[in-house]
Amino acid sequence: MLDFHGIIFAYRANPALGDLVAHRTAASLPFCGRYRLIDLTLSSMINAGIRDVGVIMQRDYQSLLDHVGSGKPWDLDRKSGGLRILPPFGLPEYHKGNYAGTMEALNAVGEYIRDIPQKYVVLMLGDLCANINLVPLMEEHIRSGNPVTAICTDHLPDGLHHRYVVGEDGLVKEILFDRSSDGEGIASLEGYIINKDTLLAMMDACLARNEYRFHKDGLANYLAQGGKMGVVVHHGYAKVIRSAETFFKANMDMLDKDIFDGFFMADHPIRTKEHEGVSTFYGNDARVYNSLLADNSIIDGELENCVVFSGVRVGKGAKLKNCILMKGTEVGEDCQLSNIVADKNVHFAPRTVLIGADTLPTIVAKGKHI
Amino acid sequence: MKKNCIAMLLAGGQGSRLYALTQQAAKPSVPFGGKYRIIDFPLSNCANSGIDTVGVLTQYKPLQLNSYVGNGQAWDLDVAEGGVYILPPYQTAGEKGSWFSGTANAIYQNISFIDQYNPDSVLILSGDHIYKMNYADMLREHNEHGAAATIAVLTVTMEEATRFGIMNLGEDGYVCEFEEKPKQPKSNLASMGIYIFDWQKLRQYLIEDEADPNSSKDFGKNIIPKMLAAGEKLWPYRFQGYWRDVGTIKSLWDANMDMLSPELLNLFDPDWPISSRSPVCPPSYVGDMAELDHSMVTEGCCVNGRVENSVLSPNVNVGKGASVLHSVLMPGAVIENGAVVEYAIIGEHTVVGCGAHVGSAPDGSKDWGIATVGPDVNVRPGATVAANAMIYTSEEV
């Protein structure tokens, strides 16, 4: 699959993610004890044989840069090609502050897109939570001859999303914008396999008209002018992480062994930055049920339905239920925590009691001491 | 480029007393403590001590070791000038070349490798010890005492002293006598098999020893006694801390168990990290029916049974109703539903079938010992593997 080039949109963070994105973009949100969201899309791409990937960033990208580094974990530290970090370098004239839309983000790195040597480009979100086998989807794109192929899901996404109405000829007839429920059409994962020439034409057209949105401007105009767009469906687990609730749910979903096994398929491994550290130690008083744990933690308390990142300490007598503990969290003795997301390096003093709602977890901001 | 000190790591031994565990790979690449292999300890110690050039001498079944060490990146030893070099025996012009015939011969055969760096000192390490040591401290003492050789020594009990190479000291504090496994030890300072030599001196002794037809080409047996006889200054570097030779099944099992007691061997210490090249795995999954007690579990594991006083390496699977007690499970081991593994070492990718029983608790008898099942073995469902057993192949079980 050397004819394909990957582009990952890692510049945005939905405000509904709250404190979780105070210091990072959604693409660098920690996920499932071990990963950052961008690992999933990067791994999907390299598992499909893509060797060149550009990551579009704009601001708050220190955490993301720190994580992806030279791209070594994904074998993207190449002499030629490999990983390219793409901060803005050719802002369109209408630019003000944050990227207003994906088309603006693409045009801001337009020169890079123009220089892509491959014939096809795979565009994907950095805040997509899915392990996608892209090979059959890329093959279908070539087979169909359609200049654009949209990657869709047969799962109902959380929150607003675009849907495509597909005609009998397999081509998209209409885009239904910002739908919140199942209904007509098929749900978009906002991933596209697109011929480079078509992408450039769309970018140029938008630039000429001062348009910045990918779907409502770029794709809508393309379809209005009779452009052909097919759809391909990813049948596995998929969520776009746009709110704290979805973030919490996606992590908790991984505690379902069937979802977990389907997600972490041995032949499509998710790669991430290696970390130093010992195996996790479970003390004499540890009780752990239905939980996921990374290495380098010391557990002396009770965990039920928890996702635990590395370097976490849980003291004796502590009882935790439905919690996500990010790297370096310390839970003192006899704490009681339910439905809590503790961001990195949070400290809970002994005997702290903190209960979040079932559907809306309480998020404790990075580094806080409680 | 000149280096102050480079390390030579002797990793060629078969480790025959680990039997089934070293059938396919050399001892330094045997898994240890969940995330590690034995060689991680000397390599990490080098990196932490500021020694960035390490020659790894391989001979016995080096394939796993070669791919594991790679370019040394896992230990931050992939530097531009220096780094990790795998040094197998090789052919020389006009001669047939030969296997390394002893520890000293292995270094002798690599004199030209060491000469490239023109080091003042050479640190000789072995690949079968579990310990954390700052070699920079040892090197400082070596230089301060103007020694031709400095030997790391450990204080042991007088009973234990009969099993070690023992250093007897003169009044000036330097080594005056070396006794291999003395029946009547005069001191309790045991050699740890870790040496720093003045390179020019060692080079000379190696060349002379090579020409001696009666020599067994060994540091402890030949080089050190020859240096003593010649009146060289040999300084003992007293090491304090955890150190264990893991050359036998029992000592390998003991060291793994010691890791479960941080007061003995603390690997959570951020000031002296032991690095490893570990596979990237999903987090470990601990199911509803799991019971974990005083154990270590590594990423990629799936635990649905009972695990007590045990060490689980990456990608180990413990089925429902299974019990793993006082045992070491190496990477990829599978303990199927209802199986019992106690006081045992289970090799890489070995499957213990449903309801099988491996090992047993100590019963005070003389014949009792840790049960060992080598790598890639299938233990039949319902089979029994007795205490002290050593299983090499699936045919046996």
Interface residues (C-beta under 8 A of the other chain):
Chain A: C32 G33 R34 P73 K257 F260 F264 P269 I270 R271 T272 E274 E276 G277 V278 S279 T280 F281 Y282 G283 N284 A286 R287 V288 Y289 N290 S291 L292 L293 A294 D295 N296 I298 L303 V307 V308
Chain B: G33 G34 K35 A74 L260 P262 L267 F268 P273 I274 S275 S278 V280 C281 P282 P283 S284 Y285 V286 G287 D288 A290 E291 L292 D293 H294 S295 M296 V297 T298 E299 V307 V311 L312 S313
